[in-house]
Amino acid sequence: MVVRRLQGRFPLATSTVEGLDEPAGLFAAWDGAHGVWIIDAARCAAAPGTVFRFRADERPLPAQLIGPSTHTLSVADAVEIGRALGGLPRFVVVHAIVGRDFSRGEGLDPDVAAAARGVAATVRAEVARWAARYAAACTTATGHDA
C-alpha cells in the first residue's frame, strides 16, 4: 500500500519495489543504490498502527521489534547480512508499521491504514530532502551535476 502511494513521486533516479516475497530479495533491489527506504510490517507489543523509524546503516535493527516472521529471513536478517558482506547501501532507513492481523484477507485495519498513509508522506519528504543533499554533495565533490 505504501509503495503504491509513492510510485511516480520521486526524483528521476529513484525506483520503487513492492511485494518482495522474501527479504532476501532486498539484496538485488538495493544493489548499486546509495539510499534505500524499506517499509515493512512489524509484530510487537506496541499498538497497531505504531510506526518505528530506524537508520539501519548506523546500527542493527532492534530484535524485539522484529518478532516472528513469515519469511525465511526477516528484514533485520537481510540488513545484517548486507552489512556483513559489505553490500549495505550508505543510507538505509527502515519504517516498521505495527500490524494487527497478519492473516490473509482484504484491506488493512483503519489504524494501520492511517499509519501507512503517514509513512508514505514521510518517506516522500525524506527522499526529496536526501536526494537534494546527495546531489549537492556530488556536485561539490566533482564540480559537476550528479
C-alpha positions in Angstrom: 0.0 0.0 0.0 2.8 2.5 0.9 4.8 1.8 -2.2 1.8 2.2 -4.5 1.3 5.7 -2.9 4.9 6.6 -3.7 5.2 5.4 -7.3 6.0 8.2 -9.6 6.5 10.8 -6.9 10.3 10.7 -6.6 13.2 12.2 -8.4 14.1 10.5 -11.7 16.9 8.3 -10.5 14.6 6.7 -7.8 12.8 3.4 -8.2 10.3 1.6 -6.0 10.0 -2.1 -5.5 6.9 -3.6 -4.0 5.9 -7.0 -2.6 9.2 -8.9 -2.3 8.2 -12.4 -1.3 11.3 -12.7 0.8 13.5 -10.0 2.4 16.5 -11.8 0.7 15.2 -10.0 -2.5 16.4 -6.8 -0.9 20.0 -7.7 -1.9 19.1 -7.3 -5.6 16.7 -4.4 -5.0 19.3 -2.3 -3.3 22.3 -3.3 -5.5 24.1 -0.1 -6.6 21.8 2.2 -4.6 23.1 5.0 -2.4 20.0 5.4 -0.3 17.2 2.9 0.5 13.9 3.2 2.4 12.3 -0.1 3.5 8.7 -0.2 4.7 7.6 -3.4 6.4 5.0 -4.7 8.8 6.1 -5.3 12.4 4.9 -7.7 15.1 5.4 -6.4 18.6 3.6 -5.4 21.8 3.1 -1.8 20.6 -0.4 -0.7 19.4 -1.4 -1.5 15.8 -0.5 1.5 13.6 2.5 2.5 15.7 5.4 3.4 13.4 9.1 2.9 14.2 11.8 4.5 12.1 15.4 3.3 12.2 18.6 4.2 10.4 19.7 0.7 9.7 23.0 1.9 8.2 24.0 3.2 11.6 23.1 0.2 13.8 21.3 -3.1 13.8 17.5 -3.1 13.9 16.2 -3.9 17.4 15.4 -7.7 17.7 12.4 -7.1 20.0 10.6 -5.1 17.3 11.0 -7.7 14.5 9.4 -10.6 16.2 8.5 -13.8 14.4 8.4 -13.6 10.6 6.5 -15.5 7.9 9.7 -15.2 5.8 12.8 -17.3 5.8 14.8 -14.2 6.6 13.5 -11.1 8.3 14.2 -7.6 7.1 16.7 -7.3 10.0 18.4 -10.5 8.9 18.7 -9.2 5.3 20.1 -5.9 6.6 22.7 -7.6 8.8 23.8 -10.0 6.0 24.1 -7.0 3.7 26.2 -5.2 6.3 28.4 -8.2 6.9 29.0 -8.7 3.2 29.8 -5.0 2.6 26.7 -4.6 0.4 24.6 -2.4 2.5 23.9 1.0 0.9 25.4 4.1 2.6 21.9 5.3 3.8 19.2 2.8 4.9 16.0 3.8 6.6 13.5 1.2 7.8 9.9 2.3 8.7 8.2 -0.5 10.5 4.4 -0.3 10.9 2.9 -2.4 13.7 0.1 -4.6 12.3 -2.9 -6.0 14.0 -3.9 -9.1 11.9 -1.4 -10.9 9.7 -3.9 -13.4 8.3 -4.9 -13.4 4.6 -7.8 -11.1 3.8 -8.9 -7.9 2.3 -7.9 -4.4 3.4 -6.0 -3.0 6.4 -7.0 -2.2 9.9 -8.0 1.5 10.0 -5.1 2.4 12.4 -2.6 0.5 10.2 -4.0 2.2 7.0 -3.7 5.6 8.6 -0.1 4.8 9.6 0.7 3.6 6.1 -0.6 6.9 4.6 1.6 8.8 7.1 4.7 6.7 6.3 4.1 7.3 2.6 4.1 11.1 3.2 7.1 10.9 5.5 9.2 8.8 3.0 8.3 11.1 0.1 9.6 14.1 2.1 12.7 12.2 3.4 13.6 11.0 -0.1 13.3 14.6 -1.5 15.5 16.0 1.2 18.0 13.2 0.9 18.2 13.4 -2.9 18.8 17.2 -2.7 21.6 16.8 -0.2 23.1 13.9 -2.2 23.0 15.8 -5.4 24.6 18.9 -3.7 27.3 16.7 -2.2 28.1 15.1 -5.6 28.2 18.5 -7.3 30.6 19.8 -4.6 32.8 16.8 -4.7 33.1 16.6 -8.5 32.3 20.1 -9.7 29.6 18.5 -12.0 26.0 17.8 -11.5 25.1 14.4 -10.0 
